Amino acid sequence: MQLLPRITVDKPWGRADLPPPFPSPAQGKTGEIWFDSPAPLHALLVKYIFTSENLSVQVHPRDAHTRAKG
């Protein structure tokens, strides 16, 4: 099985103790792990979010929807 390349993003609200199969960082706090999608799926973003604090809910509507709603 081939694994996708990962991009680790440190965040102040992240965690120092990640669950398996992710390695815990040697220092700092990992907030997100993004997976680099293969070329046919370049528009797809897959990521895990690890948090030690409550986060707000975020919605990212399409531009056309945003313009229609003002």
PDB file of N, CA, C and O in Angstrom:
ATOM      1  N   MET A   1       0.832  -1.171   0.000  1.00  0.00           N
ATOM      2  CA  MET A   1       0.000   0.000   0.000  1.00  0.00           C
ATOM      3  C   MET A   1       0.886   1.246   0.000  1.00  0.00           C
ATOM      4  O   MET A   1       1.796   1.360   0.820  1.00  0.00           O
ATOM      5  N   GLN A   2       0.624   2.176  -0.912  1.00  0.00           N
ATOM      6  CA  GLN A   2       1.385   3.412  -1.000  1.00  0.00           C
ATOM      7  C   GLN A   2       0.688   4.501  -0.201  1.00  0.00           C
ATOM      8  O   GLN A   2      -0.505   4.745  -0.383  1.00  0.00           O
ATOM      9  N   LEU A   3       1.429   5.152   0.681  1.00  0.00           N
ATOM     10  CA  LEU A   3       0.875   6.225   1.492  1.00  0.00           C
ATOM     11  C   LEU A   3       1.070   7.561   0.799  1.00  0.00           C
ATOM     12  O   LEU A   3       2.074   7.771   0.118  1.00  0.00           O
ATOM     13  N   LEU A   4       0.118   8.462   0.968  1.00  0.00           N
ATOM     14  CA  LEU A   4       0.238   9.800   0.410  1.00  0.00           C
ATOM     15  C   LEU A   4       1.242  10.613   1.225  1.00  0.00           C
ATOM     16  O   LEU A   4       1.332  10.453   2.442  1.00  0.00           O
ATOM     17  N   PRO A   5       1.996  11.485   0.553  1.00  0.00           N
ATOM     18  CA  PRO A   5       2.901  12.369   1.304  1.00  0.00           C
ATOM     19  C   PRO A   5       2.093  13.245   2.263  1.00  0.00           C
ATOM     20  O   PRO A   5       0.970  13.645   1.958  1.00  0.00           O
ATOM     21  N   ARG A   6       2.677  13.532   3.412  1.00  0.00           N
ATOM     22  CA  ARG A   6       2.005  14.339   4.434  1.00  0.00           C
ATOM     23  C   ARG A   6       2.700  15.679   4.613  1.00  0.00           C
ATOM     24  O   ARG A   6       3.912  15.804   4.432  1.00  0.00           O
ATOM     25  N   ILE A   7       1.908  16.669   4.972  1.00  0.00           N
ATOM     26  CA  ILE A   7       2.422  17.993   5.316  1.00  0.00           C
ATOM     27  C   ILE A   7       1.952  18.268   6.738  1.00  0.00           C
ATOM     28  O   ILE A   7       0.749  18.308   6.997  1.00  0.00           O
ATOM     29  N   THR A   8       2.881  18.456   7.649  1.00  0.00           N
ATOM     30  CA  THR A   8       2.559  18.707   9.051  1.00  0.00           C
ATOM     31  C   THR A   8       2.578  20.211   9.305  1.00  0.00           C
ATOM     32  O   THR A   8       3.530  20.899   8.936  1.00  0.00           O
ATOM     33  N   VAL A   9       1.515  20.717   9.941  1.00  0.00           N
ATOM     34  CA  VAL A   9       1.378  22.150  10.207  1.00  0.00           C
ATOM     35  C   VAL A   9       1.266  22.357  11.712  1.00  0.00           C
ATOM     36  O   VAL A   9       0.330  21.872  12.347  1.00  0.00           O
ATOM     37  N   ASP A  10       2.229  23.082  12.276  1.00  0.00           N
ATOM     38  CA  ASP A  10       2.174  23.401  13.707  1.00  0.00           C
ATOM     39  C   ASP A  10       1.165  24.515  13.942  1.00  0.00           C
ATOM     40  O   ASP A  10       1.062  25.451  13.149  1.00  0.00           O
ATOM     41  N   LYS A  11       0.426  24.407  15.037  1.00  0.00           N
ATOM     42  CA  LYS A  11      -0.553  25.430  15.432  1.00  0.00           C
ATOM     43  C   LYS A  11      -0.470  25.596  16.947  1.00  0.00           C
ATOM     44  O   LYS A  11      -0.208  24.621  17.651  1.00  0.00           O
ATOM     45  N   PRO A  12      -0.686  26.811  17.470  1.00  0.00           N
ATOM     46  CA  PRO A  12      -0.622  27.002  18.916  1.00  0.00           C
ATOM     47  C   PRO A  12      -1.687  26.209  19.672  1.00  0.00           C
ATOM     48  O   PRO A  12      -1.489  25.866  20.837  1.00  0.00           O
ATOM     49  N   TRP A  13      -2.819  25.914  19.018  1.00  0.00           N
ATOM     50  CA  TRP A  13      -3.889  25.141  19.653  1.00  0.00           C
ATOM     51  C   TRP A  13      -3.753  23.642  19.382  1.00  0.00           C
ATOM     52  O   TRP A  13      -4.636  22.863  19.742  1.00  0.00           O
ATOM     53  N   GLY A  14      -2.656  23.240  18.753  1.00  0.00           N
ATOM     54  CA  GLY A  14      -2.456  21.840  18.389  1.00  0.00           C
ATOM     55  C   GLY A  14      -2.151  20.944  19.578  1.00  0.00           C
ATOM     56  O   GLY A  14      -2.318  21.341  20.731  1.00  0.00           O
ATOM     57  N   ARG A  15      -1.705  19.741  19.283  1.00  0.00           N
ATOM     58  CA  ARG A  15      -1.426  18.756  20.327  1.00  0.00           C
ATOM     59  C   ARG A  15       0.009  18.260  20.219  1.00  0.00           C
ATOM     60  O   ARG A  15       0.576  18.185  19.130  1.00  0.00           O
ATOM     61  N   ALA A  16       0.583  17.925  21.367  1.00  0.00           N
ATOM     62  CA  ALA A  16       1.924  17.344  21.414  1.00  0.00           C
ATOM     63  C   ALA A  16       1.853  15.819  21.444  1.00  0.00           C
ATOM     64  O   ALA A  16       2.857  15.146  21.210  1.00  0.00           O
ATOM     65  N   ASP A  17       0.668  15.269  21.732  1.00  0.00           N
ATOM     66  CA  ASP A  17       0.480  13.817  21.815  1.00  0.00           C
ATOM     67  C   ASP A  17      -0.561  13.387  20.771  1.00  0.00           C
ATOM     68  O   ASP A  17      -1.765  13.470  21.018  1.00  0.00           O
ATOM     69  N   LEU A  18      -0.100  12.939  19.632  1.00  0.00           N
ATOM     70  CA  LEU A  18      -1.003  12.550  18.558  1.00  0.00           C
ATOM     71  C   LEU A  18      -1.369  11.074  18.662  1.00  0.00           C
ATOM     72  O   LEU A  18      -0.569  10.271  19.142  1.00  0.00           O
ATOM     73  N   PRO A  19      -2.575  10.711  18.216  1.00  0.00           N
ATOM     74  CA  PRO A  19      -2.976   9.307  18.246  1.00  0.00           C
ATOM     75  C   PRO A  19      -2.290   8.534  17.116  1.00  0.00           C
ATOM     76  O   PRO A  19      -1.905   9.124  16.107  1.00  0.00           O
ATOM     77  N   PRO A  20      -2.137   7.221  17.282  1.00  0.00           N
ATOM     78  CA  PRO A  20      -1.598   6.398  16.196  1.00  0.00           C
ATOM     79  C   PRO A  20      -2.505   6.508  14.982  1.00  0.00           C
ATOM     80  O   PRO A  20      -3.716   6.643  15.158  1.00  0.00           O
ATOM     81  N   PRO A  21      -2.008   6.461  13.808  1.00  0.00           N
ATOM     82  CA  PRO A  21      -0.643   6.124  13.377  1.00  0.00           C
ATOM     83  C   PRO A  21       0.249   7.340  13.187  1.00  0.00           C
ATOM     84  O   PRO A  21       1.294   7.228  12.546  1.00  0.00           O
ATOM     85  N   PHE A  22      -0.125   8.499  13.720  1.00  0.00           N
ATOM     86  CA  PHE A  22       0.653   9.716  13.511  1.00  0.00           C
ATOM     87  C   PHE A  22       1.736   9.844  14.578  1.00  0.00           C
ATOM     88  O   PHE A  22       1.473   9.624  15.761  1.00  0.00           O
ATOM     89  N   PRO A  23       2.953  10.201  14.166  1.00  0.00           N
ATOM     90  CA  PRO A  23       4.022  10.377  15.161  1.00  0.00           C
ATOM     91  C   PRO A  23       3.847  11.697  15.906  1.00  0.00           C
ATOM     92  O   PRO A  23       3.531  12.719  15.296  1.00  0.00           O
ATOM     93  N   SER A  24       4.049  11.679  17.209  1.00  0.00           N
ATOM     94  CA  SER A  24       3.991  12.906  18.007  1.00  0.00           C
ATOM     95  C   SER A  24       5.208  13.763  17.689  1.00  0.00           C
ATOM     96  O   SER A  24       6.294  13.230  17.462  1.00  0.00           O
ATOM     97  N   PRO A  25       5.044  15.083  17.669  1.00  0.00           N
ATOM     98  CA  PRO A  25       6.177  15.952  17.328  1.00  0.00           C
ATOM     99  C   PRO A  25       7.238  15.941  18.429  1.00  0.00           C
ATOM    100  O   PRO A  25       6.924  15.790  19.609  1.00  0.00           O
ATOM    101  N   ALA A  26       8.493  16.102  18.023  1.00  0.00           N
ATOM    102  CA  ALA A  26       9.590  16.162  18.991  1.00  0.00           C
ATOM    103  C   ALA A  26       9.478  17.431  19.832  1.00  0.00           C
ATOM    104  O   ALA A  26       9.831  17.440  21.011  1.00  0.00           O
ATOM    105  N   GLN A  27       8.984  18.496  19.215  1.00  0.00           N
ATOM    106  CA  GLN A  27       8.738  19.749  19.934  1.00  0.00           C
ATOM    107  C   GLN A  27       7.604  20.487  19.255  1.00  0.00           C
ATOM    108  O   GLN A  27       7.311  20.237  18.086  1.00  0.00           O
ATOM    109  N   GLY A  28       6.972  21.383  19.965  1.00  0.00           N
ATOM    110  CA  GLY A  28       5.854  22.134  19.408  1.00  0.00           C
ATOM    111  C   GLY A  28       4.559  21.338  19.459  1.00  0.00           C
ATOM    112  O   GLY A  28       4.475  20.301  20.118  1.00  0.00           O
ATOM    113  N   LYS A  29       3.552  21.840  18.754  1.00  0.00           N
ATOM    114  CA  LYS A  29       2.227  21.220  18.734  1.00  0.00           C
ATOM    115  C   LYS A  29       1.745  21.089  17.295  1.00  0.00           C
ATOM    116  O   LYS A  29       1.687  22.074  16.560  1.00  0.00           O
ATOM    117  N   THR A  30       1.406  19.881  16.903  1.00  0.00           N
ATOM    118  CA  THR A  30       0.861  19.656  15.571  1.00  0.00           C
ATOM    119  C   THR A  30      -0.625  19.977  15.596  1.00  0.00           C
ATOM    120  O   THR A  30      -1.375  19.427  16.402  1.00  0.00           O
ATOM    121  N   GLY A  31      -1.044  20.874  14.707  1.00  0.00           N
ATOM    122  CA  GLY A  31      -2.448  21.249  14.619  1.00  0.00           C
ATOM    123  C   GLY A  31      -3.143  20.592  13.447  1.00  0.00           C
ATOM    124  O   GLY A  31      -4.329  20.271  13.526  1.00  0.00           O
ATOM    125  N   GLU A  32      -2.411  20.389  12.355  1.00  0.00           N
ATOM    126  CA  GLU A  32      -3.014  19.804  11.159  1.00  0.00           C
ATOM    127  C   GLU A  32      -2.006  18.902  10.456  1.00  0.00           C
ATOM    128  O   GLU A  32      -0.803  19.162  10.466  1.00  0.00           O
ATOM    129  N   ILE A  33      -2.513  17.853   9.856  1.00  0.00           N
ATOM    130  CA  ILE A  33      -1.733  17.037   8.931  1.00  0.00           C
ATOM    131  C   ILE A  33      -2.527  16.988   7.641  1.00  0.00           C
ATOM    132  O   ILE A  33      -3.657  16.502   7.605  1.00  0.00           O
ATOM    133  N   TRP A  34      -1.918  17.500   6.581  1.00  0.00           N
ATOM    134  CA  TRP A  34      -2.535  17.530   5.253  1.00  0.00           C
ATOM    135  C   TRP A  34      -1.941  16.402   4.431  1.00  0.00           C
ATOM    136  O   TRP A  34      -0.772  16.052   4.593  1.00  0.00           O
ATOM    137  N   PHE A  35      -2.739  15.844   3.561  1.00  0.00           N
ATOM    138  CA  PHE A  35      -2.259  14.806   2.657  1.00  0.00           C
ATOM    139  C   PHE A  35      -2.151  15.396   1.260  1.00  0.00           C
ATOM    140  O   PHE A  35      -3.101  15.997   0.759  1.00  0.00           O
ATOM    141  N   ASP A  36      -1.004  15.227   0.637  1.00  0.00           N
ATOM    142  CA  ASP A  36      -0.747  15.749  -0.697  1.00  0.00           C
ATOM    143  C   ASP A  36      -1.433  14.835  -1.711  1.00  0.00           C
ATOM    144  O   ASP A  36      -0.981  13.714  -1.942  1.00  0.00           O
ATOM    145  N   SER A  37      -2.514  15.307  -2.309  1.00  0.00           N
ATOM    146  CA  SER A  37      -3.323  14.495  -3.222  1.00  0.00           C
ATOM    147  C   SER A  37      -2.576  14.221  -4.526  1.00  0.00           C
ATOM    148  O   SER A  37      -1.792  15.058  -4.973  1.00  0.00           O
ATOM    149  N   PRO A  38      -2.808  13.056  -5.143  1.00  0.00           N
ATOM    150  CA  PRO A  38      -2.201  12.775  -6.442  1.00  0.00           C
ATOM    151  C   PRO A  38      -2.781  13.701  -7.510  1.00  0.00           C
ATOM    152  O   PRO A  38      -3.861  14.263  -7.330  1.00  0.00           O
ATOM    153  N   ALA A  39      -2.065  13.858  -8.615  1.00  0.00           N
ATOM    154  CA  ALA A  39      -2.433  14.803  -9.674  1.00  0.00           C
ATOM    155  C   ALA A  39      -3.893  14.705 -10.132  1.00  0.00           C
ATOM    156  O   ALA A  39      -4.529  15.745 -10.301  1.00  0.00           O
ATOM    157  N   PRO A  40      -4.455  13.512 -10.339  1.00  0.00           N
ATOM    158  CA  PRO A  40      -5.847  13.473 -10.801  1.00  0.00           C
ATOM    159  C   PRO A  40      -6.851  14.058  -9.793  1.00  0.00           C
ATOM    160  O   PRO A  40      -7.974  14.404 -10.160  1.00  0.00           O
ATOM    161  N   LEU A  41      -6.440  14.163  -8.533  1.00  0.00           N
ATOM    162  CA  LEU A  41      -7.327  14.676  -7.481  1.00  0.00           C
ATOM    163  C   LEU A  41      -6.787  15.971  -6.883  1.00  0.00           C
ATOM    164  O   LEU A  41      -6.993  16.237  -5.699  1.00  0.00           O
ATOM    165  N   HIS A  42      -6.099  16.780  -7.690  1.00  0.00           N
ATOM    166  CA  HIS A  42      -5.405  17.960  -7.174  1.00  0.00           C
ATOM    167  C   HIS A  42      -6.319  18.946  -6.449  1.00  0.00           C
ATOM    168  O   HIS A  42      -5.837  19.713  -5.615  1.00  0.00           O
ATOM    169  N   ALA A  43      -7.609  18.952  -6.736  1.00  0.00           N
ATOM    170  CA  ALA A  43      -8.534  19.887  -6.088  1.00  0.00           C
ATOM    171  C   ALA A  43      -9.040  19.370  -4.738  1.00  0.00           C
ATOM    172  O   ALA A  43      -9.761  20.079  -4.036  1.00  0.00           O
ATOM    173  N   LEU A  44      -8.675  18.164  -4.380  1.00  0.00           N
ATOM    174  CA  LEU A  44      -9.146  17.552  -3.136  1.00  0.00           C
ATOM    175  C   LEU A  44      -8.164  17.840  -1.998  1.00  0.00           C
ATOM    176  O   LEU A  44      -6.966  17.585  -2.125  1.00  0.00           O
ATOM    177  N   LEU A  45      -8.673  18.369  -0.896  1.00  0.00           N
ATOM    178  CA  LEU A  45      -7.853  18.602   0.291  1.00  0.00           C
ATOM    179  C   LEU A  45      -8.346  17.690   1.395  1.00  0.00           C
ATOM    180  O   LEU A  45      -9.509  17.749   1.793  1.00  0.00           O
ATOM    181  N   VAL A  46      -7.454  16.848   1.884  1.00  0.00           N
ATOM    182  CA  VAL A  46      -7.775  15.954   2.994  1.00  0.00           C
ATOM    183  C   VAL A  46      -6.818  16.290   4.126  1.00  0.00           C
ATOM    184  O   VAL A  46      -5.600  16.289   3.950  1.00  0.00           O
ATOM    185  N   LYS A  47      -7.391  16.580   5.299  1.00  0.00           N
ATOM    186  CA  LYS A  47      -6.520  16.866   6.433  1.00  0.00           C
ATOM    187  C   LYS A  47      -7.173  16.428   7.735  1.00  0.00           C
ATOM    188  O   LYS A  47      -8.397  16.400   7.865  1.00  0.00           O
ATOM    189  N   TYR A  48      -6.328  16.089   8.686  1.00  0.00           N
ATOM    190  CA  TYR A  48      -6.754  15.814  10.054  1.00  0.00           C
ATOM    191  C   TYR A  48      -6.448  17.050  10.874  1.00  0.00           C
ATOM    192  O   TYR A  48      -5.417  17.694  10.677  1.00  0.00           O
ATOM    193  N   ILE A  49      -7.344  17.382  11.798  1.00  0.00           N
ATOM    194  CA  ILE A  49      -7.141  18.506  12.696  1.00  0.00           C
ATOM    195  C   ILE A  49      -7.041  17.955  14.115  1.00  0.00           C
ATOM    196  O   ILE A  49      -7.916  17.220  14.573  1.00  0.00           O
ATOM    197  N   PHE A  50      -5.963  18.319  14.800  1.00  0.00           N
ATOM    198  CA  PHE A  50      -5.733  17.894  16.177  1.00  0.00           C
ATOM    199  C   PHE A  50      -5.756  19.141  17.043  1.00  0.00           C
ATOM    200  O   PHE A  50      -5.011  20.088  16.789  1.00  0.00           O
ATOM    201  N   THR A  51      -6.596  19.152  18.053  1.00  0.00           N
ATOM    202  CA  THR A  51      -6.730  20.354  18.870  1.00  0.00           C
ATOM    203  C   THR A  51      -6.742  20.031  20.358  1.00  0.00           C
ATOM    204  O   THR A  51      -7.233  18.989  20.791  1.00  0.00           O
ATOM    205  N   SER A  52      -6.192  20.947  21.108  1.00  0.00           N
ATOM    206  CA  SER A  52      -6.232  20.844  22.569  1.00  0.00           C
ATOM    207  C   SER A  52      -7.227  21.853  23.133  1.00  0.00           C
ATOM    208  O   SER A  52      -7.410  21.935  24.348  1.00  0.00           O
ATOM    209  N   GLU A  53      -7.877  22.628  22.248  1.00  0.00           N
ATOM    210  CA  GLU A  53      -8.842  23.650  22.645  1.00  0.00           C
ATOM    211  C   GLU A  53     -10.083  23.561  21.764  1.00  0.00           C
ATOM    212  O   GLU A  53     -10.040  22.964  20.688  1.00  0.00           O
ATOM    213  N   ASN A  54     -11.187  24.152  22.217  1.00  0.00           N
ATOM    214  CA  ASN A  54     -12.382  24.241  21.380  1.00  0.00           C
ATOM    215  C   ASN A  54     -12.113  25.202  20.227  1.00  0.00           C
ATOM    216  O   ASN A  54     -11.514  26.261  20.415  1.00  0.00           O
ATOM    217  N   LEU A  55     -12.557  24.829  19.047  1.00  0.00           N
ATOM    218  CA  LEU A  55     -12.389  25.680  17.870  1.00  0.00           C
ATOM    219  C   LEU A  55     -13.744  26.115  17.344  1.00  0.00           C
ATOM    220  O   LEU A  55     -14.754  25.454  17.585  1.00  0.00           O
ATOM    221  N   SER A  56     -13.763  27.231  16.623  1.00  0.00           N
ATOM    222  CA  SER A  56     -15.005  27.701  16.021  1.00  0.00           C
ATOM    223  C   SER A  56     -15.320  26.859  14.784  1.00  0.00           C
ATOM    224  O   SER A  56     -14.433  26.251  14.185  1.00  0.00           O
ATOM    225  N   VAL A  57     -16.590  26.837  14.421  1.00  0.00           N
ATOM    226  CA  VAL A  57     -17.016  26.156  13.202  1.00  0.00           C
ATOM    227  C   VAL A  57     -16.817  27.115  12.046  1.00  0.00           C
ATOM    228  O   VAL A  57     -17.210  28.279  12.128  1.00  0.00           O
ATOM    229  N   GLN A  58     -16.214  26.640  10.975  1.00  0.00           N
ATOM    230  CA  GLN A  58     -15.972  27.486   9.814  1.00  0.00           C
ATOM    231  C   GLN A  58     -16.681  26.904   8.605  1.00  0.00           C
ATOM    232  O   GLN A  58     -16.673  25.694   8.379  1.00  0.00           O
ATOM    233  N   VAL A  59     -17.292  27.787   7.835  1.00  0.00           N
ATOM    234  CA  VAL A  59     -17.985  27.389   6.611  1.00  0.00           C
ATOM    235  C   VAL A  59     -17.363  28.178   5.465  1.00  0.00           C
ATOM    236  O   VAL A  59     -17.175  29.391   5.562  1.00  0.00           O
ATOM    237  N   HIS A  60     -17.052  27.488   4.396  1.00  0.00           N
ATOM    238  CA  HIS A  60     -16.442  28.127   3.242  1.00  0.00           C
ATOM    239  C   HIS A  60     -17.345  27.931   2.025  1.00  0.00           C
ATOM    240  O   HIS A  60     -17.152  26.996   1.248  1.00  0.00           O
ATOM    241  N   PRO A  61     -18.337  28.819   1.862  1.00  0.00           N
ATOM    242  CA  PRO A  61     -19.260  28.677   0.718  1.00  0.00           C
ATOM    243  C   PRO A  61     -18.568  29.059  -0.587  1.00  0.00           C
ATOM    244  O   PRO A  61     -17.524  29.711  -0.587  1.00  0.00           O
ATOM    245  N   ARG A  62     -19.163  28.647  -1.680  1.00  0.00           N
ATOM    246  CA  ARG A  62     -18.654  29.015  -3.003  1.00  0.00           C
ATOM    247  C   ARG A  62     -18.850  30.509  -3.214  1.00  0.00           C
ATOM    248  O   ARG A  62     -19.742  31.110  -2.615  1.00  0.00           O
ATOM    249  N   ASP A  63     -18.030  31.106  -4.054  1.00  0.00           N
ATOM    250  CA  ASP A  63     -18.109  32.547  -4.327  1.00  0.00           C
ATOM    251  C   ASP A  63     -19.489  32.953  -4.830  1.00  0.00           C
ATOM    252  O   ASP A  63     -20.025  33.974  -4.398  1.00  0.00           O
ATOM    253  N   ALA A  64     -20.073  32.170  -5.738  1.00  0.00           N
ATOM    254  CA  ALA A  64     -21.386  32.514  -6.292  1.00  0.00           C
ATOM    255  C   ALA A  64     -22.454  32.547  -5.201  1.00  0.00           C
ATOM    256  O   ALA A  64     -23.322  33.420  -5.213  1.00  0.00           O
ATOM    257  N   HIS A  65     -22.399  31.619  -4.272  1.00  0.00           N
ATOM    258  CA  HIS A  65     -23.361  31.583  -3.170  1.00  0.00           C
ATOM    259  C   HIS A  65     -23.184  32.820  -2.283  1.00  0.00           C
ATOM    260  O   HIS A  65     -24.162  33.431  -1.852  1.00  0.00           O
ATOM    261  N   THR A  66     -21.936  33.174  -2.020  1.00  0.00           N
ATOM    262  CA  THR A  66     -21.659  34.330  -1.175  1.00  0.00           C
ATOM    263  C   THR A  66     -22.181  35.609  -1.811  1.00  0.00           C
ATOM    264  O   THR A  66     -22.790  36.436  -1.133  1.00  0.00           O
ATOM    265  N   ARG A  67     -21.944  35.779  -3.125  1.00  0.00           N
ATOM    266  CA  ARG A  67     -22.436  36.968  -3.808  1.00  0.00           C
ATOM    267  C   ARG A  67     -23.964  37.015  -3.799  1.00  0.00           C
ATOM    268  O   ARG A  67     -24.547  38.085  -3.626  1.00  0.00           O
ATOM    269  N   ALA A  68     -24.607  35.886  -3.981  1.00  0.00           N
ATOM    270  CA  ALA A  68     -26.077  35.847  -4.009  1.00  0.00           C
ATOM    271  C   ALA A  68     -26.681  36.227  -2.649  1.00  0.00           C
ATOM    272  O   ALA A  68     -27.759  36.818  -2.583  1.00  0.00           O
ATOM    273  N   LYS A  69     -25.975  35.880  -1.572  1.00  0.00           N
ATOM    274  CA  LYS A  69     -26.475  36.168  -0.220  1.00  0.00           C
ATOM    275  C   LYS A  69     -26.001  37.530   0.295  1.00  0.00           C
ATOM    276  O   LYS A  69     -26.443  37.982   1.351  1.00  0.00           O
ATOM    277  N   GLY A  70     -25.107  38.181  -0.447  1.00  0.00           N
ATOM    278  CA  GLY A  70     -24.622  39.509  -0.049  1.00  0.00           C
ATOM    279  C   GLY A  70     -23.600  39.426   1.030  1.00  0.00           C
ATOM    280  O   GLY A  70     -23.090  40.453   1.478  1.00  0.00           O
TER     281      GLY A  70
END
